[in-house]
Amino acid sequence: MENGLKPMDAEQLRENAHRMVDFIADYYKSIESFPVLSQVQPGYLHDLLPDSAPHQPETLQDVLDDVRHKIMPGVTHWQSPDFFAYFPSNSSTAGFLGEMLSAGLNIVGFSWVTSPAATELEVIVLDWLAKILKLPEQFLSSGRGGGVIQGTASEAVLVVLLAARDKALRKFGKNSIERLVVYSSDQTHASLQKACQIAGIYPENCRVLKTSPSTNFALDPNVVCETISQDVAAGFIPFFICATLIGIATGRKNFGKQKVGTTSSTAVDPLSALGKIAKAEDMWFHVDAAYAGSACICPEYRHYINGVEEADSFNMNAHKWFLTNFDCSALWVKDRSALIQSLTTNPEYLNNKASQENGVVDFKDWQIPLGRRFRSLKIWMVMRLYGVENLQNYIRKHIKLAEYFEELVISDSRFEVISDQYVMRFAVGAPLTEERHVKAAWEVLQDEATILLRGL
């Protein structure tokens, strides 16, 4: 490559990386000027880009011009302070710097020997985060358990489901898979359904239990017990139950504060009661706290995961509300051997002395893919550059903004805050969101309400 950008030249990297950082910084500086939701139509980009790759190199400026004029119109701006859909997907300076360093080192850390620091830093930062959350000691690496970074909560629930399935099959025989039963509520994230499909669990053996306003849409332990009893009597094998703490909602009816819970309705499943049921039936108990888990770093919200000591696994997405750029999903298990038994592979070309002596962690055996990125760098940098106190205050700020939104709703007689129906989702959590953005969003909702009511 005599002309243009070389594959790796330190000075070219320095020059072009500076330009890229300037481009990104300018984007964040002007992010409020973009419509949050992309306004393009499906297929728009096909008309703007060539139908084949360039034969000769182009300049970075050419590429950035195309990003500005052709790519940006098709971007939905998740980091906009006016983004209130779905859930937060936080970016931060510290997370970005960690991502940059990870990309620069570009290691493929599937086993300890491929980059010892990648494995050992991951073990350490997952222990740090477990201690901030005050998780039981069984989830720490010093015992039989430990933490691992998965890509998403969907991957996390899949790997623990596979571990639970194989544990049950070893106990009841390989031919018993047609009798294995999974339990969750009708509020549980759809990723569990996909995990069951991949794991070979018969669709008719997935018990999606109906919830109701009487339990604030949480799983009713009595219903769980009754369903399990019926299944056991019919010859089925209950082996996995998933509790969820995924969302967070404000409300004066919620003790004047917040509650954490499922994606659809922010319901809180009763961890302690469900954990005792799982233990009595020798079932794997998984807690999905993908979104709301971050809030539990604050002492005043930690009680929402009381009962986690009964769980076999616990998952939290640092890339949602913990200022860590996507992807970074923290999973802890009490018994790492269960994951390893299900997911380990030992081909000759991966053999090495450290692994064969069983003195190290090889995270390839804790996940679906072989290769893995140095993701612990970014969460390490987030915790170091912000500190626990600032991270806690960041969560509290968003909860305060959500309470402000509730006050706006209550002040308008056309709207009502109710606990047995859910008609609006308003997720406060973007890093740049301030009170004025919440107020502007509320004014949009008021205008829409006025238009709607005129037609009645």
VENLINJO-V524851 format. One record per pair of residues at least 24 apart in sequence whose C-alpha atoms are under 7 Angstrom apart, sorted by the first residue. I is the first residue (numbers start at 1). J is the second residue. D is the distance in whole Angstrom. If there is no record, write none. Layout:
I:J:D  I:J:D
This chain:
4:57:6  31:80:6  32:80:6  36:76:6  36:77:5  36:80:7  36:82:7  36:83:6  37:76:5  37:77:7  38:73:6  38:74:5  38:75:5  38:76:5  40:73:7  40:74:6  79:430:6  79:431:7  80:430:7  80:432:7  81:430:6  81:431:7  81:432:5  81:433:4  81:437:6  82:433:7  82:437:6  83:430:7  84:426:5  84:427:5  84:428:6  85:426:6  85:427:6  86:427:7  87:427:6  88:320:5  88:321:6  88:429:5  88:430:6  89:319:6  89:320:4  89:321:7  90:319:6  90:320:6  90:321:6  90:322:7  90:323:5  90:324:6  90:325:6  90:430:6  90:431:6  91:323:6  91:324:6  91:325:5  92:323:5  92:324:7  92:325:7  94:378:7  94:381:6  94:382:5  94:385:6  95:323:7  95:324:5  95:325:5  95:378:5  95:379:7  95:381:7  95:382:6  96:325:6  98:377:5  98:378:4  98:381:6  99:378:6  102:374:6  102:375:7  102:377:7  107:373:7  107:374:7  108:371:6  108:372:6  108:373:6  109:371:6  109:372:5  109:373:6  109:374:7  110:362:6  110:363:6  110:364:5  110:370:6  110:371:5  110:372:6  111:362:4  111:363:6  111:364:6  112:360:6  112:361:6  112:362:5  118:374:6  121:376:6  122:148:7  122:376:5  123:147:6  125:376:7  125:380:6  132:297:6  133:296:6  133:297:5  136:309:6  138:334:5  139:332:6  139:333:6  139:334:5  144:334:6  144:335:5  144:336:6  145:333:5  145:334:4  145:335:5  145:336:5  146:332:6  146:333:6  146:334:7  146:336:7  147:330:7  147:331:5  147:332:4  147:333:7  148:330:6  148:331:5  148:332:6  149:328:6  149:329:5  149:330:5  149:331:6  150:328:6  150:329:5  150:330:6  150:331:7  151:327:5  151:328:6  151:329:6  152:327:7  152:328:7  152:329:5  153:290:6  153:315:7  153:317:7  153:329:6  154:191:5  156:315:7  156:331:6  157:192:7  157:195:7  158:195:5  159:367:6  160:339:7  162:199:6  162:342:7  163:338:5  163:339:5  163:342:5  164:239:7  164:240:7  164:284:6  166:342:6  168:239:7  177:201:7  178:202:6  179:236:5  179:237:6  180:205:7  180:236:6  180:237:5  180:238:6  180:239:6  181:205:5  181:206:6  181:236:7  181:237:6  181:238:5  181:239:6  181:240:7  182:206:5  182:207:6  182:238:6  182:239:6  182:240:5  182:241:6  183:207:5  183:208:6  183:240:6  183:241:5  183:242:6  184:208:5  184:209:6  184:241:6  184:242:5  184:243:7  185:209:5  185:210:6  185:211:7  185:219:6  186:210:5  186:211:7  187:262:6  187:263:7  187:264:6  187:265:7  188:244:6  188:262:6  189:263:6  213:420:5  216:267:6  216:420:7  217:267:5  218:267:5  218:268:5  218:269:5  219:269:5  221:273:6  221:274:6  238:283:7  239:283:4  239:284:6  240:283:5  240:284:5  240:285:6  241:283:7  241:284:6  241:285:5  241:286:6  242:285:6  242:286:5  242:287:6  243:269:6  243:271:7  243:286:6  243:287:5  243:288:6  244:268:7  244:269:6  244:287:6  244:288:5  244:289:6  245:269:7  245:288:6  245:289:4  245:292:6  246:288:7  246:289:5  246:290:5  246:291:5  246:292:5  247:291:6  247:292:5  248:292:6  250:402:6  250:403:6  260:292:6  260:304:7  261:292:7  265:422:7  271:306:7  271:307:5  271:308:6  272:306:7  272:307:4  272:310:7  275:310:5  275:311:6  276:310:7  284:312:6  285:311:5  285:312:5  285:313:7  286:311:6  286:312:6  286:313:5  286:314:6  287:311:7  287:313:6  287:314:5  287:315:6  288:314:6  288:315:5  288:316:7  289:315:6  289:316:5  290:315:6  290:316:4  290:317:5  291:316:7  291:317:6  291:320:6  291:321:7  294:321:6  294:322:6  295:395:6  297:392:6  298:392:6  321:429:7  323:382:7  324:378:6  324:379:6  324:382:7  328:375:7  339:366:6  340:365:5  340:366:6  343:367:7  398:428:6  398:429:6  401:435:6  402:428:6  405:438:6
